[in-house]
Amino acid sequence: MSTPPTTDGALLLRALRHLTPTLPLLTEIGRRFADAGHEVALVGGPVRDAFLGRSSPDLDLTTSARPEQIEAVLAGWADSTWDVGREFGTIGARRGPDTLEITTYRADAYEPGSRKPLVAFGDNLEDDLVRRDFTVNAMALRLPDMVFVDPYDGLADLAAGRLRTPTTPQISFGDDPLRMMRAARFAAQLGLVPAAEVLAAMEGMASRLSIVSAERVRDELVKLLLADDPRAGLEIMVDTGLADEVLPELPALRLEVDEHHRHKDVYEHSLTVLQQAIDLEDGPAGGSDQADEDRVPGPDLVLRLAALLHDIGKPATRRFEPGGGVSFHHHELVGARMARTRLRALRFDKETVKAVSRLVELHLRFHGYGDGEWTDAAVRRYVTDAGPLLGRLHRLTRSDSTTRNRRKAARLAAAYDDLERRIERLRAEEELRAVRPDLDGHQIGQVLGIPPGPVLGRAYQHLLAVRLDQGPLGEEAARAELLRWWAEQPESADVPEPEDG
């Protein structure tokens, strides 16, 4: 996470040093616009990030030129241009390794009940800046002379780690309600703390998020979750009520603590699991050396979503048992269904939905291993059920231990270390990642004299189950087992006698 310097002078020096590699490009494009009679300025995120010493993937510029005029200025200079969103006044361009997005001075606004912003083009930089989301993004450098423009004291706010809006928060969030989620994201991403009036407006206007498309909400949530400190942003979303609109399963985890303190605060537990999962990204999950395919480079969206959502089935399954206990039977199955429903509503892609819900479903599978009574068959099933998610499941399972009892924590960690060692031993012995029956589908069809179809599929699954339970059989033993199984099936009477080898 970036730490803002404490003085404006230090910030300016950092920005100039950071922008040095792109100064020739910025100067060149500034002169082209000026020669054509247009204003142009570097604005928003790239200016803010330059002060923070961070890299921005694109260079965002704003200009008095209209889209067709932007294209005319870029003609013959840019290696390529594209229409990012002409109705929003934005043209993209690439020159060498640099990507630029150039947007006409504008102001976004939403009509009540509308999901799409209305766009009105402006004619001066100051009016454009006042319509920006936050003061730290309402700073600009006029090109080509690099004149710093900061009418709303964004530099001072950046130095103070403070998040304010150029106009009133009510007007800013009314123009685009997604900015409320962006405030939470900047807390997670940049460590900026929303001012009291910003938080108050978020709380009062949270319901306005309902007019924003699910795709835009999803994209903002993803950016927050992939930030350095997603917990900070998530807490703001829950405290202000934004999460009630976007991810209601999260605030629902704040189960009331009964007078006997018979269960954990599931909300705090889930945030802790998320942080612990993040800490396990990149490196090995535990003490053993893991196979390369089990490593999880960070930031990993699937792991982070699964960690956050792994217990969302608890409120629906909570039961107070005789004797003072509390149970959450099958919360992993209920939670998997809930995760699938929520992620689909947020328009996540199918692979992400499938992976996250599967991890939620599997996150309790390890419990019960602690006594070391799992057979090799059970270990094989653990691996094959996880499939390509095994590395993430390792990290999710380890992260799910938030007990303050050191002995219990050490015991769980040691048990999982042992499980991982057994997995690696079996993997080495059997190439466990690619477990297949000893006969493939074509061979099964030949042995039984049946065509591809559901019956052959059942035969394949039977040999796979035998393979998982008993390990490699070899072709001859597998053929014998297949014939034994086939003799017990009613379908076998309807086909010619299978070959006997």
C-alpha positions as CSV (number, residue, x, y, z in Angstrom):
1,M,0.0,0.0,0.0
2,S,1.3,3.5,-0.9
3,T,2.2,5.8,2.0
4,P,1.7,9.5,1.0
5,P,4.6,11.8,1.9
6,T,3.8,14.4,4.5
7,T,4.6,17.6,2.6
8,D,3.4,19.1,-0.7
9,G,7.0,19.7,-1.8
10,A,7.9,16.0,-1.3
11,L,4.8,15.0,-3.3
12,L,5.7,17.3,-6.2
13,L,9.2,16.1,-6.3
14,R,8.1,12.4,-6.3
15,A,5.6,13.1,-9.1
16,L,8.1,14.8,-11.3
17,R,10.6,11.9,-10.8
18,H,7.9,9.4,-11.5
19,L,6.6,11.1,-14.6
20,T,10.1,11.6,-16.1
21,P,9.9,8.5,-18.5
22,T,6.7,9.8,-20.0
23,L,7.5,13.5,-20.1
24,P,8.6,13.5,-23.8
25,L,5.4,11.8,-24.8
26,L,3.2,14.1,-22.7
27,T,5.0,17.1,-24.1
28,E,4.6,15.9,-27.6
29,I,0.9,15.2,-27.4
30,G,0.3,18.5,-25.5
31,R,1.9,20.4,-28.4
32,R,-0.2,18.6,-31.0
33,F,-3.4,19.5,-29.2
34,A,-2.2,23.1,-28.6
35,D,-1.3,23.5,-32.3
36,A,-4.8,22.4,-33.2
37,G,-6.3,25.0,-30.9
38,H,-7.4,22.6,-28.1
39,E,-6.6,22.3,-24.4
40,V,-5.4,19.0,-23.0
41,A,-4.3,17.9,-19.5
42,L,-3.1,14.7,-17.8
43,V,-5.8,14.1,-15.2
44,G,-7.1,11.8,-12.5
45,G,-5.5,8.5,-11.5
46,P,-2.1,9.0,-13.3
47,V,-1.6,12.3,-11.6
48,R,-2.6,10.9,-8.2
49,D,-0.5,7.8,-8.7
50,A,2.5,9.9,-9.7
51,F,2.4,11.7,-6.4
52,L,2.2,8.3,-4.7
53,G,5.0,6.8,-6.6
54,R,2.7,4.2,-8.1
55,S,2.5,3.1,-11.7
56,S,-0.7,3.6,-13.8
57,P,-1.4,1.2,-16.6
58,D,-2.8,4.0,-18.8
59,L,-2.4,7.7,-19.3
60,D,-5.7,9.5,-18.8
61,L,-6.1,12.9,-20.5
62,T,-8.9,15.3,-20.7
63,T,-9.4,17.9,-23.5
64,S,-11.6,20.6,-24.9
65,A,-11.6,18.7,-28.2
66,R,-14.7,16.7,-29.2
67,P,-14.2,13.0,-30.1
68,E,-13.8,13.6,-33.9
69,Q,-11.3,16.4,-33.2
70,I,-9.4,14.1,-30.9
71,E,-9.1,11.5,-33.7
72,A,-7.9,14.2,-36.1
73,V,-5.1,15.3,-33.7
74,L,-4.0,11.7,-33.3
75,A,-4.1,10.8,-37.0
76,G,-0.6,10.1,-38.2
77,W,0.9,10.3,-34.7
78,A,-0.6,7.4,-32.8
79,D,0.2,3.8,-33.8
80,S,-3.4,2.9,-33.4
81,T,-6.6,4.4,-32.1
82,W,-9.9,2.9,-31.1
83,D,-13.4,4.1,-29.9
84,V,-13.5,3.4,-26.2
85,G,-16.9,5.1,-25.9
86,R,-17.7,7.9,-28.3
87,E,-20.9,8.7,-26.5
88,F,-18.8,9.3,-23.4
89,G,-16.3,11.3,-25.4
90,T,-13.4,8.8,-25.0
91,I,-10.9,7.8,-27.6
92,G,-8.1,5.3,-27.0
93,A,-4.7,5.5,-28.5
94,R,-1.4,3.7,-28.4
95,R,2.0,5.1,-29.3
96,G,4.9,2.7,-28.8
97,P,4.5,1.0,-25.4
98,D,2.2,3.7,-24.0
99,T,-1.6,3.6,-23.9
100,L,-3.7,6.7,-23.6
101,E,-7.3,7.4,-23.1
102,I,-8.4,10.9,-24.1
103,T,-11.8,12.2,-23.0
104,T,-13.6,15.4,-23.8
105,Y,-14.3,17.7,-20.8
106,R,-17.6,16.3,-19.5
107,A,-20.0,15.9,-16.6
108,D,-21.7,12.6,-15.7
109,A,-25.2,12.5,-14.2
110,Y,-27.8,9.9,-13.5
111,E,-31.5,10.4,-13.9
112,P,-33.7,8.9,-11.2
113,G,-34.2,5.2,-12.0
114,S,-31.6,5.2,-14.8
115,R,-28.7,2.7,-14.9
116,K,-26.7,4.7,-17.5
117,P,-25.0,8.0,-16.9
118,L,-26.0,11.0,-19.0
119,V,-23.1,12.9,-20.6
120,A,-22.8,16.6,-21.2
121,F,-19.6,17.8,-22.8
122,G,-17.9,20.8,-21.2
123,D,-15.6,23.5,-22.4
124,N,-13.1,24.1,-19.5
125,L,-10.9,22.1,-17.2
126,E,-12.1,23.5,-13.9
127,D,-15.7,22.5,-14.7
128,D,-14.5,19.0,-15.6
129,L,-12.6,18.6,-12.4
130,V,-15.5,19.6,-10.1
131,R,-17.5,16.7,-11.5
132,R,-14.7,14.2,-10.7
133,D,-15.4,11.6,-7.9
134,F,-12.8,12.7,-5.3
135,T,-10.4,15.6,-4.8
136,V,-7.4,13.3,-5.1
137,N,-8.6,12.5,-8.6
138,A,-9.5,16.2,-9.4
139,M,-5.9,17.2,-10.0
140,A,-4.4,17.8,-13.4
141,L,-1.2,18.8,-15.3
142,R,-1.9,21.1,-18.2
143,L,0.1,20.0,-21.3
144,P,2.6,20.7,-22.7
145,D,3.8,23.2,-20.0
146,M,3.1,20.8,-17.0
147,V,1.2,23.4,-15.1
148,F,-0.3,21.8,-12.0
149,V,-4.0,22.5,-11.4
150,D,-5.5,21.6,-8.1
151,P,-8.6,23.7,-7.4
152,Y,-10.0,21.5,-4.7
153,D,-6.9,20.8,-2.6
154,G,-6.6,17.2,-3.7
155,L,-2.8,17.3,-3.0
156,A,-3.4,18.3,0.6
157,D,-6.0,15.5,1.0
158,L,-3.6,13.0,-0.5
159,A,-0.9,14.0,1.9
160,A,-3.3,13.7,4.8
161,G,-4.6,10.3,3.6
162,R,-8.1,11.8,3.4
163,L,-10.9,11.2,0.9
164,R,-13.2,14.1,0.1
165,T,-15.4,15.0,-2.9
166,P,-14.8,18.2,-4.9
167,T,-18.5,19.2,-4.5
168,T,-20.8,17.9,-1.8
169,P,-20.9,14.1,-1.5
170,Q,-24.6,14.2,-2.2
171,I,-24.0,15.8,-5.6
172,S,-21.0,13.6,-6.4
173,F,-22.8,10.4,-5.5
174,G,-26.0,11.5,-7.1
175,D,-24.0,11.9,-10.4
176,D,-22.8,8.4,-10.2
177,P,-23.8,6.2,-7.2
178,L,-20.9,3.7,-8.0
179,R,-18.6,6.4,-6.5
180,M,-19.7,5.2,-3.1
181,M,-18.2,1.8,-3.7
182,R,-15.1,3.5,-5.2
183,A,-14.6,5.3,-1.9
184,A,-14.5,1.9,-0.2
185,R,-12.1,0.6,-2.8
186,F,-9.7,3.6,-2.4
187,A,-9.6,2.8,1.3
188,A,-8.6,-0.8,0.4
189,Q,-6.3,0.2,-2.4
190,L,-4.7,3.4,-1.3
191,G,-5.3,3.6,2.5
192,L,-7.3,6.8,2.1
193,V,-9.9,7.3,4.9
194,P,-13.3,8.8,3.8
195,A,-14.1,12.0,5.5
196,A,-17.0,12.0,8.0
197,E,-19.4,13.8,5.5
198,V,-18.5,11.3,2.8
199,L,-19.3,8.3,5.1
200,A,-22.6,10.0,6.1
201,A,-23.6,10.5,2.5
202,M,-22.8,6.9,1.7
203,E,-24.9,5.7,4.6
204,G,-27.8,7.9,3.5
205,M,-27.6,7.2,-0.2
206,A,-26.6,3.5,-0.2
207,S,-29.9,2.4,-1.8
208,R,-29.0,4.5,-4.9
209,L,-26.6,1.7,-5.8
210,S,-29.7,-0.3,-7.0
211,I,-29.7,1.8,-10.2
212,V,-26.1,0.9,-11.2
213,S,-25.7,-2.1,-13.5
214,A,-24.6,-5.4,-12.0
215,E,-21.5,-5.4,-14.3
216,R,-20.2,-2.1,-13.0
217,V,-20.8,-3.1,-9.4
218,R,-19.0,-6.4,-10.0
219,D,-16.0,-4.7,-11.5
220,E,-15.7,-2.3,-8.6
221,L,-16.0,-5.1,-6.1
222,V,-13.3,-7.1,-7.9
223,K,-10.9,-4.1,-7.7
224,L,-11.6,-3.8,-4.0
225,L,-11.0,-7.5,-3.4
226,L,-7.8,-7.5,-5.3
227,A,-6.4,-4.5,-3.4
228,D,-3.7,-4.6,-0.7
229,D,-6.2,-4.3,2.2
230,P,-9.7,-5.4,1.1
231,R,-10.8,-5.7,4.7
232,A,-10.6,-1.9,5.1
233,G,-12.9,-1.4,2.1
234,L,-15.3,-4.2,3.1
235,E,-15.7,-2.8,6.6
236,I,-16.7,0.5,5.1
237,M,-19.2,-1.2,2.8
238,V,-20.8,-3.0,5.7
239,D,-20.8,0.0,8.1
240,T,-22.4,2.3,5.6
241,G,-25.0,-0.2,4.3
242,L,-23.5,-0.5,0.8
243,A,-23.0,-4.2,1.4
244,D,-26.7,-4.6,2.1
245,E,-27.2,-3.6,-1.6
246,V,-24.3,-5.4,-3.2
247,L,-23.4,-8.4,-1.0
248,P,-26.0,-8.8,1.7
249,E,-24.7,-12.1,2.7
250,L,-21.7,-10.4,4.3
251,P,-23.5,-8.2,6.8
252,A,-25.8,-11.1,7.6
253,L,-22.8,-12.8,9.1
254,R,-22.9,-10.4,12.1
255,L,-24.8,-12.9,14.1
256,E,-26.0,-11.5,17.4
257,V,-23.8,-12.7,20.3
258,D,-25.9,-14.5,22.8
259,E,-25.4,-14.0,26.5
260,H,-23.6,-17.3,26.8
261,H,-21.1,-16.5,24.0
262,R,-21.8,-19.8,22.4
263,H,-20.5,-19.0,19.0
264,K,-17.9,-16.8,17.2
265,D,-18.7,-13.6,15.4
266,V,-18.8,-15.1,12.0
267,Y,-18.4,-11.7,10.2
268,E,-15.1,-11.0,12.0
269,H,-14.0,-14.6,11.5
270,S,-14.7,-14.3,7.7
271,L,-12.6,-11.1,7.4
272,T,-9.8,-12.7,9.3
273,V,-9.9,-15.8,7.1
274,L,-9.7,-13.5,4.1
275,Q,-6.6,-11.8,5.4
276,Q,-5.0,-15.1,6.3
277,A,-5.7,-16.4,2.8
278,I,-4.1,-13.3,1.3
279,D,-1.0,-13.9,3.5
280,L,-0.7,-17.4,2.0
281,E,-0.8,-16.3,-1.6
282,D,2.4,-16.7,-3.7
283,G,4.3,-18.9,-1.2
284,P,3.6,-22.4,-0.1
285,A,0.5,-22.9,2.0
286,G,2.2,-24.8,4.8
287,G,5.5,-26.2,5.9
288,S,5.9,-28.7,3.1
289,D,7.2,-28.0,-0.4
290,Q,4.2,-28.0,-2.7
291,A,4.1,-28.9,-6.3
292,D,4.2,-26.0,-8.7
293,E,0.7,-26.5,-9.8
294,D,-0.6,-26.0,-6.2
295,R,0.9,-22.5,-5.9
296,V,-1.4,-19.6,-6.0
297,P,0.0,-16.4,-7.3
298,G,-1.6,-13.3,-5.7
299,P,-3.8,-11.5,-5.9
300,D,-6.1,-14.4,-6.6
301,L,-9.8,-13.4,-7.0
302,V,-11.2,-17.0,-6.6
303,L,-9.3,-17.6,-3.3
304,R,-10.3,-14.2,-1.9
305,L,-14.0,-14.6,-2.8
306,A,-14.1,-18.1,-1.4
307,A,-12.4,-17.0,1.8
308,L,-14.9,-14.1,2.2
309,L,-18.0,-16.2,1.4
310,H,-17.1,-19.6,2.9
311,D,-19.4,-19.3,5.9
312,I,-22.3,-17.4,4.3
313,G,-24.5,-20.5,4.9
314,K,-24.2,-20.3,8.6
315,P,-27.0,-17.8,9.4
316,A,-29.5,-20.0,7.5
317,T,-28.4,-23.2,9.3
318,R,-27.7,-22.0,12.8
319,R,-29.4,-24.2,15.4
320,F,-29.2,-23.9,19.2
321,E,-28.7,-27.5,20.6
322,P,-29.7,-28.9,24.0
323,G,-27.0,-28.3,26.5
324,G,-26.0,-24.9,25.1
325,G,-24.3,-25.8,21.9
326,V,-24.7,-24.2,18.5
327,S,-24.6,-26.1,15.2
328,F,-24.4,-25.1,11.6
329,H,-25.1,-28.5,9.9
330,H,-24.5,-28.5,6.2
331,H,-23.7,-24.8,6.1
332,E,-21.0,-25.6,3.5
333,L,-23.6,-27.0,1.1
334,V,-26.1,-24.1,1.7
335,G,-23.3,-21.6,1.4
336,A,-22.1,-23.1,-1.9
337,R,-25.6,-22.6,-3.3
338,M,-25.8,-19.0,-1.9
339,A,-22.4,-18.1,-3.3
340,R,-23.4,-19.4,-6.7
341,T,-26.6,-17.4,-6.7
342,R,-24.9,-14.2,-5.5
343,L,-22.0,-14.4,-8.0
344,R,-24.4,-15.0,-10.8
345,A,-26.5,-12.0,-9.8
346,L,-23.3,-10.0,-10.0
347,R,-22.6,-11.3,-13.5
348,F,-19.4,-13.1,-12.7
349,D,-18.2,-15.5,-15.4
350,K,-19.1,-19.2,-15.2
351,E,-15.7,-20.4,-14.3
352,T,-15.3,-18.0,-11.3
353,V,-18.8,-19.0,-10.1
354,K,-18.1,-22.7,-10.4
355,A,-14.6,-22.4,-8.7
356,V,-15.8,-20.2,-5.8
357,S,-18.9,-22.3,-5.0
358,R,-16.9,-25.5,-5.2
359,L,-14.3,-24.2,-2.7
360,V,-17.1,-23.1,-0.3
361,E,-18.6,-26.6,-0.6
362,L,-15.2,-28.3,0.1
363,H,-13.9,-26.0,2.8
364,L,-15.0,-28.4,5.7
365,R,-13.8,-31.6,4.0
366,F,-10.5,-31.6,5.9
367,H,-12.1,-31.7,9.3
368,G,-12.1,-35.2,10.7
369,Y,-8.7,-35.8,9.3
370,G,-7.0,-34.7,12.5
371,D,-7.1,-38.3,13.9
372,G,-5.0,-39.4,11.0
373,E,-7.5,-42.1,10.1
374,W,-8.0,-41.3,6.4
375,T,-7.2,-44.1,4.1
376,D,-5.2,-43.5,0.9
377,A,-8.5,-43.8,-0.9
378,A,-9.9,-40.8,1.1
379,V,-6.8,-38.8,0.3
380,R,-7.1,-39.5,-3.4
381,R,-10.7,-38.4,-3.3
382,Y,-9.8,-35.2,-1.5
383,V,-7.4,-34.4,-4.3
384,T,-9.6,-35.5,-7.2
385,D,-12.7,-33.7,-5.8
386,A,-10.6,-30.5,-5.5
387,G,-9.1,-30.9,-9.0
388,P,-7.3,-27.8,-10.2
389,L,-8.5,-26.0,-7.0
390,L,-6.3,-28.0,-4.7
391,G,-3.8,-25.2,-4.1
392,R,-6.6,-22.8,-3.2
393,L,-8.3,-25.4,-1.0
394,H,-5.0,-25.9,0.9
395,R,-4.9,-22.1,1.6
396,L,-8.6,-21.8,2.4
397,T,-8.6,-24.7,4.8
398,R,-5.5,-23.4,6.7
399,S,-6.9,-19.9,6.8
400,D,-10.2,-21.1,8.3
401,S,-8.4,-21.7,11.6
402,T,-8.8,-18.5,13.6
403,T,-8.8,-20.1,17.1
404,R,-6.9,-18.2,19.8
405,N,-6.1,-21.6,21.4
406,R,-2.4,-22.1,20.4
407,R,-2.4,-25.8,21.1
408,K,-5.5,-26.3,18.9
409,A,-4.1,-24.1,16.2
410,A,-0.8,-26.0,16.2
411,R,-2.6,-29.3,16.2
412,L,-4.7,-28.3,13.1
413,A,-1.6,-27.0,11.3
414,A,0.3,-30.2,12.0
415,A,-2.6,-32.3,10.8
416,Y,-2.8,-30.4,7.5
417,D,1.0,-30.6,7.1
418,D,0.6,-34.4,7.4
419,L,-2.2,-34.4,4.8
420,E,-0.1,-32.4,2.4
421,R,2.8,-34.8,2.8
422,R,0.6,-37.8,2.1
423,I,-0.8,-36.0,-1.0
424,E,2.7,-35.4,-2.3
425,R,3.8,-39.0,-1.6
426,L,0.7,-40.4,-3.4
427,R,1.2,-37.9,-6.2
428,A,4.7,-39.0,-6.7
429,E,3.8,-42.7,-6.6
430,E,0.7,-42.5,-8.8
431,E,0.7,-39.2,-10.7
432,L,-2.4,-38.4,-8.7
433,R,-3.2,-35.2,-10.5
434,A,-4.0,-37.3,-13.6
435,V,-5.9,-40.1,-12.0
436,R,-7.7,-42.2,-14.6
437,P,-9.1,-45.7,-14.7
438,D,-6.7,-48.3,-15.9
439,L,-8.8,-48.7,-19.0
440,D,-10.0,-45.8,-21.1
441,G,-13.5,-45.4,-22.6
442,H,-12.5,-47.0,-25.9
443,Q,-11.0,-50.1,-24.2
444,I,-14.1,-50.4,-21.9
445,G,-16.4,-50.4,-25.0
446,Q,-14.3,-53.1,-26.6
447,V,-14.3,-55.3,-23.6
448,L,-18.0,-55.0,-23.0
449,G,-19.0,-54.8,-26.6
450,I,-21.1,-51.6,-26.0
451,P,-21.2,-48.3,-27.8
452,P,-20.5,-44.9,-26.2
453,G,-23.4,-43.8,-24.0
454,P,-24.7,-43.7,-20.4
455,V,-23.9,-47.3,-19.7
456,L,-20.3,-47.0,-20.8
457,G,-20.1,-43.8,-18.7
458,R,-21.3,-45.8,-15.6
459,A,-18.7,-48.5,-16.3
460,Y,-16.0,-45.8,-16.6
461,Q,-17.1,-44.3,-13.2
462,H,-17.0,-47.7,-11.6
463,L,-13.4,-48.3,-12.7
464,L,-12.5,-44.8,-11.5
465,A,-14.0,-45.4,-8.1
466,V,-12.0,-48.7,-7.9
467,R,-8.9,-46.8,-9.0
468,L,-9.4,-44.3,-6.2
469,D,-10.0,-46.9,-3.6
470,Q,-7.3,-49.4,-4.5
471,G,-4.7,-47.5,-6.5
472,P,-3.4,-48.6,-9.9
473,L,-4.6,-52.1,-10.8
474,G,-3.0,-52.7,-14.2
475,E,-4.9,-53.5,-17.4
476,E,-5.5,-57.2,-16.7
477,A,-6.9,-56.7,-13.2
478,A,-9.0,-53.8,-14.3
479,R,-10.4,-56.0,-17.2
480,A,-11.3,-58.7,-14.6
481,E,-13.0,-56.1,-12.3
482,L,-14.9,-54.7,-15.2
483,L,-16.2,-58.1,-16.3
484,R,-17.2,-58.9,-12.7
485,W,-19.1,-55.6,-12.4
486,W,-20.7,-56.1,-15.8
487,A,-22.0,-59.5,-14.9
488,E,-24.1,-57.8,-12.1
489,Q,-25.7,-55.3,-14.4
490,P,-29.1,-55.9,-16.0
491,E,-27.9,-54.4,-19.3
492,S,-25.4,-57.2,-19.7
493,A,-28.2,-59.6,-20.7
494,D,-29.1,-57.4,-23.7
495,V,-25.7,-57.5,-25.4
496,P,-23.6,-60.3,-26.8
497,E,-21.2,-62.0,-24.4
498,P,-18.2,-59.6,-23.8
499,E,-14.8,-60.7,-24.9
500,D,-12.9,-62.6,-22.2
501,G,-9.5,-61.2,-23.0
